[in-house]
Amino acid sequence: MNEFQTINVNLLNLSEEEREQLMGLIKKANQTHQKRWRGEKNDVYYSITGDGRIVDNRESESTCDDVVYQFGNYFKTKEEAEFELNKRLVYQELKDYALEHNEMGIDWKKIEQEKWAISYDNHSKCLRYRNRYTLSDIGQIYFSSCEIAREAVEAIGEDRIKKYLFNINKENRK
């Protein structure tokens, strides 16, 4: 069978229910593979408002829904939205801690400058502190010393960092 075969269908021979079912199958067949969930028309999805509330929305295939989806603020369940809200809060707390406490700004042109990052060691099941001189990671927060990175973990909470930034809950650590 040809990958792009054309099929002619006389919709008058189908009931309304059969037409809707057929149109749904055609829509599904024409979709490109998406890894992220996107609701169908009238499905409920959740998003985070600017003031940190979780709200439910109904997919209407509008530009507004498209923008919410494109910005990664589109969740299948309320629990997923709540997790993301907490993840963003913990990440921002770490960024703020680094900005407030770093002795100097991180300068990637200065190879000799220490740049400390927090990582999770899956083997030992604990947080580690790595000194990065030239290698920058996507989305990583850097500290000007190991001590400041350790203090940030203590101030924000090791369990919160593991849970929300590394997706490690207490059950996974056993």
Number of C-alpha atoms within 10 A of each C-alpha: 4 5 5 6 6 7 5 5 9 6 11 8 9 12 10 11 9 12 14 12 12 15 12 13 12 11 10 11 10 9 9 7 8 7 6 11 11 16 18 13 11 11 12 15 23 22 25 19 11 7 6 12 12 16 12 17 15 14 18 15 12 9 9 11 18 14 12 15 18 10 8 11 17 24 24 17 13 16 12 13 22 18 14 19 20 17 19 14 14 19 19 13 15 21 16 14 20 23 17 10 15 16 12 13 13 18 14 15 9 10 12 11 18 20 24 23 21 20 16 16 11 11 7 9 13 12 18 14 17 15 17 18 16 15 9 13 10 5 7 13 21 26 30 22 20 19 12 18 26 18 14 21 19 12 12 15 12 14 16 17 24 20 17 19 17 15 12 17 14 9 6 9 12 6
